[in-house]
């Protein structure tokens, strides 16, 4: 491959790019679990092939890098569905941007629930703003496992986004019908596959000092635990029930270093935002330091065990103990006169 002409190398890389887009379009439109699994596996293979070419030589790296940049942009724009905070940004840009965002959901997408909502003449866009969390999270779950963290890192909101409480009167009148319609649809990836639930369960079982849900910026009194809250045993049930707590916890599980979750416990509201870059670097350094300490400890324990095994036994002395000023020889030896 490295000895091929430059034009032929470029053509091969472009063909792999076409395979990625074809498989990606299939993955985006698929509705059954088998097709999603096959398309996801093919996408993973093609992406790995491109990444492997960048490791062959500098020449191939120069050919492949622009194609990889286009593929990343394709994944962000076409494969990952719009999020609620993306709707907010589109709303500030004008009605045309909002219509384009909704049309992306309706264009060859498997999300029947949203088609039913948008059948109304006025397209009740406000009623599906928070419900966009469902297809957004589902589209990330469809990507290869290695790309989950990258997708979350590149789509987190720069400003905090607050999900309203389901018990508020305004929410009940405006959003609850749409949310019920979305929750009835059991075709989401966390129903079809066990991997998302297993990932979330691994964090729930892990005894970590880091809090999963932080308190709001205005802390509560000390008695109400201002440090935050960890995941509990009910988190998987809340994910399957379509509760915001479960969905946001799964989103954070894909990239714990980027997503920041806050829980307004009194109002039962949840907030999500991207962690500032400086704090992300601190978290990564802290994790690397912890991993380094753990590796050193394991190495020290292994070395100690090996040393104990190889330690030679002490040679027994020929002479026995001294009793009353005279040395008593060991049993089995004749006493000297």
Legacy VTK file of the C-alpha trace (Angstrom):
# vtk DataFile Version 3.0
C-alpha trace
ASCII
DATASET POLYDATA
POINTS 337 float
0.000 0.000 0.000
2.814 2.384 0.857
4.526 1.761 -2.510
1.439 2.536 -4.611
1.231 5.786 -6.596
-0.272 8.803 -4.843
-3.331 8.879 -7.142
-4.141 5.234 -6.449
-3.782 5.730 -2.695
-6.182 8.686 -2.866
-8.700 6.630 -4.846
-8.598 3.770 -2.322
-9.153 6.139 0.614
-12.069 7.836 -1.188
-13.683 4.442 -1.820
-13.449 3.673 1.917
-15.060 7.063 2.593
-17.940 6.144 0.255
-18.368 2.836 2.087
-18.555 4.732 5.394
-21.292 7.083 4.140
-23.301 4.223 2.574
-23.177 2.150 5.759
-23.862 5.267 7.851
-27.027 6.034 5.886
-28.176 2.448 6.431
-27.433 2.725 10.141
-29.375 5.984 10.418
-32.499 4.601 8.689
-32.482 1.100 10.264
-35.235 0.213 12.710
-34.604 -3.465 13.560
-31.862 -4.583 15.916
-30.182 -6.989 13.475
-29.701 -4.352 10.763
-28.406 -1.832 13.308
-25.908 -4.372 14.640
-24.644 -5.344 11.163
-24.379 -1.739 9.956
-22.624 -0.710 13.171
-20.101 -3.525 12.788
-19.374 -2.554 9.156
-19.001 1.099 10.108
-16.560 0.143 12.847
-14.489 -1.893 10.352
-14.301 0.902 7.753
-13.369 3.516 10.346
-10.692 1.240 11.771
-9.274 0.688 8.263
-8.943 4.436 7.742
-7.325 4.934 11.127
-4.890 2.074 10.439
-3.781 3.752 7.188
-2.709 6.823 9.159
-0.243 4.636 11.079
1.496 3.176 8.014
3.573 6.148 6.914
3.627 9.928 6.835
2.637 9.917 3.184
-0.493 7.837 3.795
-1.277 9.926 6.848
-1.337 13.057 4.698
-3.728 11.328 2.286
-6.051 9.949 4.967
-6.333 12.845 7.434
-8.542 15.115 5.244
-10.890 12.182 4.573
-11.104 11.406 8.305
-11.960 15.058 8.998
-14.829 14.879 6.474
-16.078 11.636 8.013
-16.101 13.179 11.490
-18.129 16.079 10.126
-20.481 13.617 8.403
-21.062 11.738 11.664
-21.802 14.950 13.576
-24.135 16.383 10.943
-25.898 13.302 9.545
-25.647 10.359 11.937
-26.144 12.130 15.284
-29.674 13.460 15.674
-30.382 17.001 16.970
-30.313 17.505 20.722
-32.590 19.778 22.819
-29.811 22.366 23.189
-29.254 22.261 19.403
-32.938 23.177 19.055
-32.366 26.170 21.356
-29.479 27.354 19.197
-31.545 26.881 16.023
-34.422 28.795 17.600
-32.173 31.804 18.139
-31.135 31.630 14.468
-34.684 31.807 13.122
-37.626 29.692 11.993
-35.804 28.365 8.925
-33.106 26.774 11.091
-35.758 25.158 13.289
-37.584 23.743 10.259
-34.303 22.328 8.891
-33.604 20.687 12.242
-37.043 19.032 12.376
-36.835 17.943 8.730
-33.595 16.146 9.585
-35.546 14.037 12.088
-38.244 13.245 9.529
-35.904 12.496 6.610
-35.735 8.679 6.318
-35.565 8.347 10.098
-36.981 5.407 12.083
-38.518 7.697 14.727
-42.215 7.179 14.082
-43.207 8.968 17.296
-41.853 12.284 16.044
-43.626 11.891 12.719
-46.907 11.589 14.577
-46.178 14.740 16.555
-45.257 16.699 13.433
-48.396 15.644 11.525
-50.219 18.638 12.995
-50.524 21.611 10.617
-48.753 24.021 12.982
-46.005 21.487 13.818
-46.027 21.799 17.590
-42.278 22.259 17.797
-42.292 23.413 21.417
-43.832 20.125 22.496
-40.873 18.085 21.238
-37.957 20.277 22.343
-37.091 18.259 25.448
-38.166 15.003 23.778
-35.300 15.425 21.298
-33.120 13.855 23.997
-34.540 10.435 22.999
-33.431 10.298 19.316
-30.201 12.168 20.124
-29.157 9.574 22.703
-30.393 6.722 20.505
-28.250 7.894 17.562
-25.139 7.940 19.789
-25.905 4.400 21.030
-25.946 3.201 17.397
-22.380 4.345 16.748
-19.421 2.001 17.357
-18.442 1.859 21.023
-15.147 3.654 20.452
-16.985 6.711 19.077
-19.449 7.197 21.964
-17.089 9.315 24.049
-16.052 11.398 21.027
-19.686 12.041 20.027
-20.645 13.230 23.526
-17.545 15.427 23.767
-18.379 17.199 20.491
-22.123 17.673 21.094
-22.322 18.791 24.742
-24.011 22.190 25.363
-21.651 25.051 26.130
-24.365 26.677 28.267
-26.362 24.722 30.883
-29.613 23.208 29.619
-32.331 22.490 32.208
-34.945 19.774 31.766
-38.231 20.744 33.440
-39.874 18.778 36.180
-42.678 16.437 35.014
-44.772 17.693 37.938
-44.895 21.321 36.832
-48.281 22.456 35.537
-46.823 24.180 32.474
-44.817 21.090 31.624
-47.844 18.831 32.073
-49.913 20.912 29.670
-47.246 21.576 27.059
-44.843 18.616 27.017
-46.399 15.648 28.785
-48.513 14.387 25.823
-45.483 14.398 23.515
-43.272 12.769 26.126
-45.833 9.990 26.694
-45.915 9.365 22.948
-42.137 9.063 22.822
-41.897 6.849 25.919
-44.418 4.384 24.483
-42.041 3.677 21.609
-39.846 0.807 22.821
-37.609 0.809 19.761
-34.834 2.785 21.421
-31.351 1.289 21.595
-31.432 0.846 25.393
-34.368 -1.551 24.839
-32.819 -3.428 21.907
-29.288 -3.894 23.225
-27.874 -4.737 26.631
-24.612 -2.763 26.239
-26.012 0.665 27.323
-27.611 -0.807 30.431
-24.487 -2.802 31.291
-22.344 0.324 30.953
-24.618 2.287 33.276
-24.782 -0.596 35.747
-20.977 -0.774 35.891
-20.863 2.859 37.049
-23.697 2.265 39.525
-21.815 -0.703 41.039
-18.512 1.145 41.113
-17.695 2.623 44.502
-16.201 5.928 43.399
-15.663 9.103 45.391
-16.813 11.233 42.446
-20.469 12.284 42.620
-22.568 11.547 39.532
-25.147 14.309 40.103
-23.846 17.573 41.508
-26.026 20.018 43.462
-27.184 23.260 41.807
-24.962 26.306 41.840
-26.831 27.646 44.878
-26.045 24.961 47.433
-28.634 23.604 49.792
-28.032 23.591 53.567
-25.439 21.124 54.811
-28.080 18.647 56.038
-29.230 17.975 52.469
-25.840 16.708 51.272
-24.445 19.565 49.158
-21.667 17.362 47.767
-23.973 15.582 45.322
-25.455 12.147 44.733
-24.178 8.880 43.281
-26.079 6.480 41.042
-28.454 4.141 42.860
-29.850 0.694 42.094
-32.965 2.186 40.460
-31.059 3.927 37.649
-31.651 1.129 35.099
-35.375 1.205 35.788
-35.390 4.990 35.294
-33.562 4.515 31.987
-36.112 1.986 30.702
-38.984 4.184 31.903
-37.621 7.085 29.857
-36.989 9.336 32.859
-34.599 12.228 32.377
-32.434 11.028 35.248
-31.755 7.669 33.558
-31.241 9.124 30.078
-28.840 11.823 31.260
-26.936 9.328 33.422
-26.366 7.120 30.347
-25.195 10.150 28.375
-22.670 10.990 31.102
-21.555 7.341 31.259
-20.334 7.629 27.648
-17.941 10.426 28.664
-17.741 11.167 32.411
-14.915 13.687 31.881
-16.992 16.014 29.667
-20.608 15.948 30.883
-21.638 17.688 34.108
-25.043 16.834 35.602
-26.802 18.843 38.286
-29.937 17.871 40.172
-32.301 20.501 41.552
-33.743 18.120 44.102
-36.424 20.425 45.491
-37.858 21.120 42.025
-36.899 17.674 40.631
-35.171 19.283 37.627
-31.972 18.215 35.914
-29.298 20.303 34.233
-26.595 19.248 31.803
-23.570 21.165 30.542
-20.060 20.607 29.250
-17.259 20.735 31.764
-14.851 23.636 31.098
-11.686 22.547 29.218
-9.445 23.380 32.187
-11.490 21.113 34.477
-11.472 18.371 31.830
-7.681 18.471 31.781
-7.597 18.304 35.589
-9.925 15.284 35.570
-7.763 13.508 32.996
-4.586 14.242 34.973
-6.252 13.005 38.154
-7.327 9.778 36.440
-3.864 9.232 34.972
-2.283 9.795 38.388
-4.713 7.352 40.021
-4.071 4.746 37.322
-0.310 5.231 37.683
-0.514 4.749 41.462
-2.602 1.620 41.047
-0.141 0.212 38.487
2.828 0.931 40.764
1.050 -0.723 43.689
0.276 -3.833 41.633
3.889 -3.994 40.466
5.136 -3.635 44.032
2.837 -6.400 45.282
3.849 -8.700 42.409
7.542 -8.060 43.067
7.058 -8.768 46.770
5.292 -12.067 46.065
8.001 -13.131 43.631
10.723 -12.274 46.151
8.996 -14.351 48.831
8.836 -17.337 46.513
12.509 -17.101 45.523
13.759 -16.381 49.050
16.194 -19.210 50.114
15.469 -21.154 53.261
17.703 -20.570 56.277
20.284 -23.281 56.849
19.917 -25.102 60.106
22.870 -24.777 62.468
24.737 -27.957 63.313
24.955 -27.153 66.966
21.975 -27.161 69.265
20.956 -24.707 71.988
23.009 -24.016 75.123
21.551 -25.341 78.353
23.147 -24.610 81.748
26.455 -23.589 80.187
26.808 -26.752 78.086
25.835 -27.020 74.408
23.375 -29.795 73.724
23.822 -31.403 70.348
20.867 -32.021 68.040
19.053 -35.311 68.132
20.557 -37.936 65.941
24.154 -36.822 66.573
26.538 -38.386 69.017
27.528 -36.183 71.888
31.167 -35.298 72.064
33.028 -36.455 75.134
LINES 1 338
337 0 1 2 3 4 5 6 7 8 9 10 11 12 13 14 15 16 17 18 19 20 21 22 23 24 25 26 27 28 29 30 31 32 33 34 35 36 37 38 39 40 41 42 43 44 45 46 47 48 49 50 51 52 53 54 55 56 57 58 59 60 61 62 63 64 65 66 67 68 69 70 71 72 73 74 75 76 77 78 79 80 81 82 83 84 85 86 87 88 89 90 91 92 93 94 95 96 97 98 99 100 101 102 103 104 105 106 107 108 109 110 111 112 113 114 115 116 117 118 119 120 121 122 123 124 125 126 127 128 129 130 131 132 133 134 135 136 137 138 139 140 141 142 143 144 145 146 147 148 149 150 151 152 153 154 155 156 157 158 159 160 161 162 163 164 165 166 167 168 169 170 171 172 173 174 175 176 177 178 179 180 181 182 183 184 185 186 187 188 189 190 191 192 193 194 195 196 197 198 199 200 201 202 203 204 205 206 207 208 209 210 211 212 213 214 215 216 217 218 219 220 221 222 223 224 225 226 227 228 229 230 231 232 233 234 235 236 237 238 239 240 241 242 243 244 245 246 247 248 249 250 251 252 253 254 255 256 257 258 259 260 261 262 263 264 265 266 267 268 269 270 271 272 273 274 275 276 277 278 279 280 281 282 283 284 285 286 287 288 289 290 291 292 293 294 295 296 297 298 299 300 301 302 303 304 305 306 307 308 309 310 311 312 313 314 315 316 317 318 319 320 321 322 323 324 325 326 327 328 329 330 331 332 333 334 335 336
